[in-house]
Amino acid sequence: METSLTLINMAAMFAAMVTLALVPDSSAIAVAARSMASGIKHAVMIIVGIAVGDYLFILIALYGLAGMANSMGAWFDIVKYLGGAYLIILGVLLWRSKPEQIEVEGIKEFSWLSNFLTGFFITMGDPKAIIFYMSFLPAFLDITTATAIDALTIIILVTIALFSVKLGYAYMADKARDLFKSSKARKRINIFAGSVMMATGIYLIVRI
């Protein structure tokens, strides 16, 4: 079984995933706070929960879109256009967003299961996640010909991107606290991430 993902597409997808993971959001705050309060092992369990939630959304997006593509035929291009437009709008909103002050405080120690569920429900509680993946994935591969190898490759890329960034937040929790409190730093990250989202959306529309 072969993959339809090229090395260039995998590199571009990985770069976009890392960029998204870098945005200081509720998951990054939870990881940093748990690391400061309970240690790196507890933060890792939150990251595992976040990753499992992402895996679920990826599979739903990948195979759900494949079913739509097969049933809609040429009309599926409309879905791709809408996906590209969504990513562009998301990028514009990130550009225009005004970072609010975020307080990162230590919290008491919880069980590893509680940490895992915290990360999992952070992802599952974000309805934008599934919409993002449904918009994001068609930019890098043909959904109608996606194989199990493609799905596994995407999951591996997400795992590496997610853990490398979130573990960075966990290991440098004290410095991450300063980052979250700095409106200028978070604004720059939002602009960078927004630019990547808009570029991905434009690429998705142009390649149709």
Order of alpha helices (4+ residues) and beta strands (2+ residues): alpha-alpha-alpha-alpha-alpha-alpha-alpha-alpha-alpha
